[in-house]
Each structure stands twice: as C-alpha cells, then as structure tokens.
Amino acid sequence: MKKLVEVNDTLLTKLKVLSAFEGLSVKALMEKAIELFVIQKEKEQLDSLTEEQKEDLGLLLLMQQADRTKTVGKDEIFKLLE
C-alpha cells in the first residue's frame, strides 16, 4: 500500500542521516520506526489491561484458533465434567 506522507525538511535531513548510519533507505527506516511505534503502543495497551481482561483476551485468541469444523456432543462434555 502506498501512502504519501509530508515530512518537513529538518526531519527529512535527520532521517537521511539516520538512514546512512543504519544502512537503510529512508523508506525502510520510516517503516521500521512505524513498526516499532505500533509494537510499543500495543504493549502499552496490554500492560494497562486488568488480569480479568487479559484472561478474556487469551480465551478469545484460543477460541479463534480452534477448529470450528469439529463438534463435541453434549454427552461427551458431561462425561468429562464428572
């Protein structure tokens, strides 16, 4: 996906210097910076969740990974609960 982002000249100069030090193109450096920013924000959001919210999120993720084509009968569930 291509997006145009306007960057002021001072910031562009700094990006060019950093990209030279990192051995990356300016585009690659910006992509890396954005990726790190998003990861940091996701971590901050997870850290701010309560334990109950973290458990709910974990359960949701596990449920999304489950094979929805397999079903279990009511009798089998009650046998496991005994």
Distance bins in CASP14 RR format, pairs under 12 A and 6 or more apart:
PFRMAT RR
TARGET T0000
AUTHOR 0000-0000-0000
RMODE 2
METHOD distances of the structure
MODEL  1
1 31 0 0 0 0 0 1 0 0 0 0 0
2 27 0 0 0 0 0 1 0 0 0 0 0
3 27 0 0 0 0 0 1 0 0 0 0 0
3 30 0 0 0 0 0 1 0 0 0 0 0
3 31 0 0 0 0 0 1 0 0 0 0 0
3 34 0 0 0 0 0 1 0 0 0 0 0
5 11 0 0 0 0 0 1 0 0 0 0 0
5 12 0 0 0 0 0 1 0 0 0 0 0
5 15 0 0 0 0 0 1 0 0 0 0 0
5 26 0 0 0 0 0 1 0 0 0 0 0
5 27 0 0 0 0 0 1 0 0 0 0 0
5 30 1 0 0 1 0 0 0 0 0 0 0
5 31 0 0 0 0 0 1 0 0 0 0 0
5 33 0 0 0 0 0 1 0 0 0 0 0
5 34 0 0 0 0 1 0 0 0 0 0 0
6 12 0 0 0 0 1 0 0 0 0 0 0
7 13 0 0 0 0 1 0 0 0 0 0 0
7 14 0 0 0 0 1 0 0 0 0 0 0
7 15 1 0 0 1 0 0 0 0 0 0 0
7 16 0 0 0 0 0 1 0 0 0 0 0
7 26 0 0 0 0 1 0 0 0 0 0 0
7 27 0 0 0 0 0 1 0 0 0 0 0
7 29 0 0 0 0 0 1 0 0 0 0 0
7 30 0 0 0 0 1 0 0 0 0 0 0
7 33 0 0 0 0 0 1 0 0 0 0 0
8 14 0 0 0 0 1 0 0 0 0 0 0
8 15 0 0 0 0 0 1 0 0 0 0 0
9 15 0 0 0 0 0 1 0 0 0 0 0
9 16 0 0 0 0 0 1 0 0 0 0 0
10 16 0 0 0 0 0 1 0 0 0 0 0
10 17 0 0 0 0 0 1 0 0 0 0 0
11 17 0 0 0 0 0 1 0 0 0 0 0
11 18 0 0 0 0 0 1 0 0 0 0 0
11 26 0 0 0 0 0 1 0 0 0 0 0
11 29 0 0 0 0 0 1 0 0 0 0 0
11 30 0 0 0 0 0 1 0 0 0 0 0
11 33 0 0 0 0 0 1 0 0 0 0 0
12 18 0 0 0 0 0 1 0 0 0 0 0
12 19 0 0 0 0 0 1 0 0 0 0 0
12 26 1 0 0 1 0 0 0 0 0 0 0
12 29 0 0 0 0 0 1 0 0 0 0 0
12 30 0 0 0 0 0 1 0 0 0 0 0
13 19 0 0 0 0 0 1 0 0 0 0 0
13 20 0 0 0 0 0 1 0 0 0 0 0
13 26 0 0 0 0 0 1 0 0 0 0 0
14 20 0 0 0 0 0 1 0 0 0 0 0
14 21 0 0 0 0 0 1 0 0 0 0 0
14 26 0 0 0 0 0 1 0 0 0 0 0
14 29 0 0 0 0 0 1 0 0 0 0 0
14 30 0 0 0 0 0 1 0 0 0 0 0
14 33 0 0 0 0 0 1 0 0 0 0 0
15 21 0 0 0 0 0 1 0 0 0 0 0
15 22 0 0 0 0 0 1 0 0 0 0 0
15 24 0 0 0 0 0 1 0 0 0 0 0
15 25 0 0 0 0 0 1 0 0 0 0 0
15 26 1 0 1 0 0 0 0 0 0 0 0
15 27 0 0 0 0 1 0 0 0 0 0 0
15 28 0 0 0 0 0 1 0 0 0 0 0
15 29 1 0 0 1 0 0 0 0 0 0 0
15 30 1 0 0 1 0 0 0 0 0 0 0
15 31 0 0 0 0 0 1 0 0 0 0 0
15 32 0 0 0 0 0 1 0 0 0 0 0
15 33 0 0 0 0 1 0 0 0 0 0 0
16 22 0 0 0 0 0 1 0 0 0 0 0
16 23 0 0 0 0 0 1 0 0 0 0 0
16 24 0 0 0 0 0 1 0 0 0 0 0
16 25 0 0 0 0 1 0 0 0 0 0 0
16 26 1 0 0 1 0 0 0 0 0 0 0
16 27 0 0 0 0 0 1 0 0 0 0 0
16 29 0 0 0 0 1 0 0 0 0 0 0
16 30 0 0 0 0 0 1 0 0 0 0 0
17 23 0 0 0 0 0 1 0 0 0 0 0
17 24 0 0 0 0 0 1 0 0 0 0 0
17 26 0 0 0 0 0 1 0 0 0 0 0
17 29 0 0 0 0 0 1 0 0 0 0 0
18 24 0 0 0 0 1 0 0 0 0 0 0
18 25 0 0 0 0 0 1 0 0 0 0 0
18 26 0 0 0 0 1 0 0 0 0 0 0
18 28 0 0 0 0 0 1 0 0 0 0 0
18 29 1 0 1 0 0 0 0 0 0 0 0
18 30 0 0 0 0 1 0 0 0 0 0 0
18 32 0 0 0 0 0 1 0 0 0 0 0
18 33 0 0 0 0 1 0 0 0 0 0 0
19 25 1 0 0 1 0 0 0 0 0 0 0
19 26 1 0 1 0 0 0 0 0 0 0 0
19 27 0 0 0 0 1 0 0 0 0 0 0
19 28 1 0 0 1 0 0 0 0 0 0 0
19 29 1 0 1 0 0 0 0 0 0 0 0
19 30 0 0 0 0 1 0 0 0 0 0 0
19 31 0 0 0 0 0 1 0 0 0 0 0
19 32 0 0 0 0 1 0 0 0 0 0 0
19 33 0 0 0 0 0 1 0 0 0 0 0
20 26 0 0 0 0 1 0 0 0 0 0 0
20 29 0 0 0 0 1 0 0 0 0 0 0
21 29 0 0 0 0 1 0 0 0 0 0 0
22 28 0 0 0 0 1 0 0 0 0 0 0
22 29 1 0 1 0 0 0 0 0 0 0 0
22 30 0 0 0 0 0 1 0 0 0 0 0
22 31 0 0 0 0 0 1 0 0 0 0 0
22 32 0 0 0 0 1 0 0 0 0 0 0
22 33 0 0 0 0 0 1 0 0 0 0 0
23 29 0 0 0 0 1 0 0 0 0 0 0
23 32 0 0 0 0 0 1 0 0 0 0 0
24 30 0 0 0 0 1 0 0 0 0 0 0
24 31 0 0 0 0 1 0 0 0 0 0 0
24 32 1 0 0 1 0 0 0 0 0 0 0
24 33 0 0 0 0 0 1 0 0 0 0 0
25 31 0 0 0 0 1 0 0 0 0 0 0
25 32 0 0 0 0 0 1 0 0 0 0 0
26 32 0 0 0 0 0 1 0 0 0 0 0
26 33 0 0 0 0 0 1 0 0 0 0 0
27 33 0 0 0 0 0 1 0 0 0 0 0
27 34 0 0 0 0 0 1 0 0 0 0 0
28 34 0 0 0 0 0 1 0 0 0 0 0
28 35 0 0 0 0 0 1 0 0 0 0 0
29 35 0 0 0 0 0 1 0 0 0 0 0
29 36 0 0 0 0 0 1 0 0 0 0 0
30 36 0 0 0 0 0 1 0 0 0 0 0
30 37 0 0 0 0 0 1 0 0 0 0 0
31 37 0 0 0 0 0 1 0 0 0 0 0
31 38 0 0 0 0 0 1 0 0 0 0 0
32 38 0 0 0 0 0 1 0 0 0 0 0
32 39 0 0 0 0 0 1 0 0 0 0 0
33 39 0 0 0 0 0 1 0 0 0 0 0
33 40 0 0 0 0 0 1 0 0 0 0 0
34 40 0 0 0 0 0 1 0 0 0 0 0
34 41 0 0 0 0 0 1 0 0 0 0 0
35 41 0 0 0 0 0 1 0 0 0 0 0
35 42 0 0 0 0 0 1 0 0 0 0 0
36 42 0 0 0 0 0 1 0 0 0 0 0
36 43 0 0 0 0 0 1 0 0 0 0 0
37 43 0 0 0 0 0 1 0 0 0 0 0
37 44 0 0 0 0 0 1 0 0 0 0 0
38 44 0 0 0 0 0 1 0 0 0 0 0
38 45 0 0 0 0 0 1 0 0 0 0 0
39 45 0 0 0 0 0 1 0 0 0 0 0
39 46 0 0 0 0 0 1 0 0 0 0 0
40 46 0 0 0 0 0 1 0 0 0 0 0
40 47 0 0 0 0 0 1 0 0 0 0 0
41 47 0 0 0 0 0 1 0 0 0 0 0
41 48 0 0 0 0 0 1 0 0 0 0 0
42 48 0 0 0 0 0 1 0 0 0 0 0
42 49 0 0 0 0 0 1 0 0 0 0 0
42 57 0 0 0 0 0 1 0 0 0 0 0
43 49 0 0 0 0 0 1 0 0 0 0 0
45 53 0 0 0 0 0 1 0 0 0 0 0
45 54 0 0 0 0 0 1 0 0 0 0 0
45 57 0 0 0 0 0 1 0 0 0 0 0
46 53 0 0 0 0 1 0 0 0 0 0 0
46 54 1 0 0 1 0 0 0 0 0 0 0
46 57 0 0 0 0 1 0 0 0 0 0 0
46 58 0 0 0 0 0 1 0 0 0 0 0
46 61 0 0 0 0 0 1 0 0 0 0 0
47 53 0 0 0 0 0 1 0 0 0 0 0
47 54 0 0 0 0 1 0 0 0 0 0 0
48 54 0 0 0 0 0 1 0 0 0 0 0
49 55 0 0 0 0 1 0 0 0 0 0 0
49 56 0 0 0 0 1 0 0 0 0 0 0
49 57 1 0 0 1 0 0 0 0 0 0 0
49 58 0 0 0 0 0 1 0 0 0 0 0
50 56 0 0 0 0 1 0 0 0 0 0 0
50 57 0 0 0 0 0 1 0 0 0 0 0
51 57 0 0 0 0 0 1 0 0 0 0 0
51 58 0 0 0 0 0 1 0 0 0 0 0
52 58 0 0 0 0 0 1 0 0 0 0 0
52 59 0 0 0 0 0 1 0 0 0 0 0
53 59 0 0 0 0 0 1 0 0 0 0 0
53 60 0 0 0 0 0 1 0 0 0 0 0
54 60 0 0 0 0 0 1 0 0 0 0 0
54 61 0 0 0 0 0 1 0 0 0 0 0
55 61 0 0 0 0 0 1 0 0 0 0 0
55 62 0 0 0 0 0 1 0 0 0 0 0
56 62 0 0 0 0 0 1 0 0 0 0 0
56 63 0 0 0 0 0 1 0 0 0 0 0
57 63 0 0 0 0 0 1 0 0 0 0 0
57 64 0 0 0 0 0 1 0 0 0 0 0
58 64 0 0 0 0 1 0 0 0 0 0 0
58 65 0 0 0 0 0 1 0 0 0 0 0
59 65 0 0 0 0 0 1 0 0 0 0 0
59 66 0 0 0 0 0 1 0 0 0 0 0
60 66 0 0 0 0 0 1 0 0 0 0 0
66 72 0 0 0 0 0 1 0 0 0 0 0
70 76 0 0 0 0 0 1 0 0 0 0 0
71 77 0 0 0 0 0 1 0 0 0 0 0
72 78 0 0 0 0 0 1 0 0 0 0 0
72 79 0 0 0 0 0 1 0 0 0 0 0
72 80 0 0 0 0 1 0 0 0 0 0 0
72 81 0 0 0 0 0 1 0 0 0 0 0
73 79 0 0 0 0 1 0 0 0 0 0 0
73 80 0 0 0 0 0 1 0 0 0 0 0
74 80 0 0 0 0 0 1 0 0 0 0 0
74 81 0 0 0 0 0 1 0 0 0 0 0
75 81 0 0 0 0 0 1 0 0 0 0 0
75 82 0 0 0 0 0 1 0 0 0 0 0
76 82 0 0 0 0 0 1 0 0 0 0 0
END
